[in-house]
């Protein structure tokens, strides 16, 4: 991620928040003027909006291998979210595991 200033700034923010991705997402959303599409927490909204993109085979494989930077720009463009927020989403998906991330939650079926 060394070539991506948005990603580096996001990593710094996540570190300042002791790894709390939800708090980092809220801060980044406020900074970017991003408003979630529904009245839920911002991270949940971003995850739902990004799931179809991340779960495409080519992105799923790259992200599962830990190659997060390759996913960031296509994710930000396809999901229409700011790059810093795309970083949070990609890190979250990698952290919990792409396979688990791509399973449809039972409560939202």
N, C-alpha and C positions, 0 to 999 in steps of 0.2 A: 504494500500500500504506500510505499515511499514516494511514488509519483503522483499520488492523489491527495491533495491538500485537504479536501473535504473529509476524506476517510481518516487522515491523521488527526484532524481537529476533533472528529467524532471519537476516535480512540482516546484522545486526551480527556475529553469530557466524560467518557465512560469510566476512565481511571479515576478522575476527580470525584465521581459519584460511587466509588467503590464497587464498580461492576454492575450497578443497577441500570439495566437497559431501559426499563420503563421511565425512570426519572430522566435519563439522557434523552429519550424520545420526546418527552414533554418539553424539555428545554429547547431542543432542536426545532421542534414544531413551532414553538412561540417565536423563535428567532427567524424562521423562514416564512412565518405568516400562514403556515399550513393549518387547515381546519379539517378535522375528520369528517367523513361523510355521514356519520351517525353519532348518537350520543353515547359513546362507549369510551373506554380509555384509548388514547392515541395509539399505543403499541398494538393493541388488539385490532384496531382499524387498519393499521399498516400491514399487519401480518395477513389479515384476510384479503386485503387488496393485492398483496404480493404473492399469495400462495400459488395461483395458477401459473405465474411466471417462473417462480423458483422450482416448481414441481415438473416443469418440462424436462425431458430426459437430459438434454445437453447441459442445462444449468444444475440440475440435481447431481449429476456426476462430478462436475467441476467443484461445486460447493462441498460435496461429501469428501472430496480429496483435500479440502482446506484451501482451495485457491479462490479466496473471497474476492480479490480485486477484479477478476474477469467478469463477475456477476454484477458489479455495482452500477456501471453505466447503463447496461440494458435494463436492469431492474428499475432504476430511477426513471428512465424514459418510458418503459412499457407500463409501469404502475402510476406514472405521473406524480411521483413524489420527489422531494428534494434529495440530492445526493447524500447528504449527511444522514437522513432518515433511511435511505436505502442501505447504508452501511450498518445501521442498527438492526434492520431486518435480516440482512445477510449473516451478521454475527449471531443473532438469535437462532436462526435456522441451523447454522453450523453447530452452535453450542448444544442445542437439544438433539441434534441429529436430523439430517434431511429426511430420512425415512419416516421418522416420527412426525416431523413437521408436515409432511405431505399426506399424512393420514387425515381423513375428514373427521373432525371432532364429533363425537356422538351427540353432544348437547346442541350442536348447531345443524344437524342433519335435517 
